[in-house]
Amino acid sequence: MKQFLVFLMCCASLFANASPPQAAIATAHPMATQAGKQILLDGGNAFDAAVAITAVLAVVEPYSSGLGGGGFWLIREHKNNKTTMIDGREMAPSAAQRDMYLDEMGNYISNSSVNGPLAAGIPGTVAAMVHLSENYGVLPLSQVLQPAIELALKGFPVTEHYQKMVRFRLSVLQKYKDSARIFLQDNNVPVLGHLIVQKELAETLKSIAKSGNEDFYTGFTARRLINSVKANKGNWQLSDLKNYSIKEREPIQFQYRDMTITSVAPSFIRRDCFGNHTANPAKF
């Protein structure tokens, strides 16, 4: 199942002599904004906040964000005068081939590139979060992921927007036992205020907090992902997860009047060997 990429912006200007630090945070969900703010108040920097926000969005925005997807982080490290782009986009699995969305007559199988295991690319979000934390953050990853872990365990309340997105994907969510159990209420659109609890996601976040990339890409979680995808006629292999790596890319910079504009490099969309954009999977 496919998610549409959400561009996350977390802009923070931290001043060495300022207490508390001054920052500006913009996210797609108030709970993610609050998590980023709390991490800053706890002594984290802007990169820690970005990781916390990414993880919380994976919990509270399953229709747009998720550990099963990918993204891009355009960052600036003031002390080293360094600007870089972290490319954590998904990759097509090695078994992907040109005709996998076509029937025996060569016709496109409706929605096969959007819904189901064949639509899923190898996730990059986790690798990017770990890379950002280990190379640019100052707090332990376990502390940075704690807000997301708590939200996944305690649940977040259903909003009107959540209901709207569920209605849009209801038939797909109902098709899979686990997605219906987690994201629906009695196999239908949840009522306002209903808590969406994701205990399995909390356990996955705990394993990332403890081992970084190891469990998700090569360990128990990796094997569970592979087994689930294959059981539903997908084409992932363990080596696809093991071989995944993020890329740091040089951003584009140009002058506009008296301003320097920095933007994402044009190579940010990874393509498979057939020139197609990689799939972007998530829970919805």
Sequence and secondary structure as in RCSB ss.txt:
>XXXX:A:sequence
MKQFLVFLMCCASLFANASPPQAAIATAHPMATQAGKQILLDGGNAFDAAVAITAVLAVVEPYSSGLGGGGFWLI
REHKNNKTTMIDGREMAPSAAQRDMYLDEMGNYISNSSVNGPLAAGIPGTVAAMVHLSENYGVLPLSQVLQPAIE
LALKGFPVTEHYQKMVRFRLSVLQKYKDSARIFLQDNNVPVLGHLIVQKELAETLKSIAKSGNEDFYTGFTARRL
INSVKANKGNWQLSDLKNYSIKEREPIQFQYRDMTITSVAPSFIRRDCFGNHTANPAKF
>XXXX:A:secstr
 B      EEE    TT SS   EEE SSHHHHHHHHHHHHTT  HHHHHHHHHHHHHHH TTT  TTS EEEEE
EEGGGTEEEEEEE  B  TT  TTTTB TTS B TTTTTSSGGG  B  HHHHHHHHHHHH  S HHHHTHHHHH
HHHH EE  HHHHHHHHHTHHHHHHSHHHHHHH BTTB   TT EE  HHHHHHHHHHHHHTTHHHHHSHHHHHH
HHHHHHTT    HHHHHT   EEE  EEEEETTEEEEE  GGGS B TTS B   B   
